Amino acid sequence: MMSRYYEIEPAFFAAVFIAANGKRKVTTADFVREQTKRNWHWSMKQKNEWIEMRHHSICTCGY
């Protein structure tokens, strides 16, 4: 199965969890796990760059 670009963001949101303090969080390891389920195989560096690049726009949509 080929990777699809539109599956990256859903993988990110699937990796988000609510921490004990009530805040939403995501770890790169969880993002890796979710992307692997969708046949995406990025390096940790690539995933961190994607998160950093989109952090502000993601935070404005309620997550």
C-alpha positions as CSV (number, residue, x, y, z in Angstrom):
1,M,0.0,0.0,0.0
2,M,1.3,3.4,-0.9
3,S,1.5,6.3,1.6
4,R,-0.9,9.1,1.1
5,Y,0.0,12.7,2.1
6,Y,-3.5,13.4,3.4
7,E,-3.0,10.7,6.0
8,I,-0.2,12.5,7.9
9,E,-2.4,15.0,9.8
10,P,-4.9,12.3,10.9
11,A,-2.0,10.3,12.2
12,F,-0.9,13.3,14.2
13,F,-4.3,13.8,15.7
14,A,-4.6,10.1,16.5
15,A,-1.4,10.4,18.5
16,V,-2.7,13.3,20.6
17,F,-3.6,12.3,24.2
18,I,-4.8,14.1,27.3
19,A,-2.2,14.2,30.0
20,A,-2.8,14.0,33.7
21,N,-2.8,17.8,33.9
22,G,-5.7,17.9,31.4
23,K,-3.6,19.3,28.5
24,R,-3.4,17.7,25.1
25,K,0.0,16.3,24.2
26,V,1.7,14.3,21.6
27,T,5.0,12.5,21.6
28,T,7.1,11.9,18.5
29,A,7.1,8.2,19.4
30,D,3.3,8.1,19.3
31,F,3.3,10.0,16.0
32,V,5.7,7.4,14.6
33,R,3.4,4.6,15.7
34,E,0.3,6.2,14.1
35,Q,2.1,7.0,10.9
36,T,3.5,3.5,10.7
37,K,-0.1,2.2,10.8
38,R,-0.7,4.3,7.7
39,N,2.4,3.1,5.9
40,W,4.5,6.3,6.4
41,H,8.1,5.7,7.4
42,W,9.7,9.0,8.3
43,S,12.7,9.5,10.5
44,M,12.3,11.0,13.9
45,K,13.9,14.1,12.6
46,Q,11.3,14.4,9.7
47,K,8.4,13.9,12.1
48,N,9.8,16.5,14.6
49,E,10.2,19.0,11.7
50,W,6.6,18.3,10.5
51,I,5.3,18.9,14.1
52,E,7.4,22.1,14.6
53,M,6.3,23.4,11.2
54,R,2.6,23.0,11.9
55,H,2.5,23.5,15.7
56,H,0.9,26.9,15.6
57,S,-1.8,26.0,13.0
58,I,-2.6,22.8,14.8
59,C,-2.9,24.5,18.2
60,T,-5.5,27.0,16.7
61,C,-7.9,24.2,15.8
62,G,-8.6,23.0,19.3
63,Y,-5.9,20.5,19.8
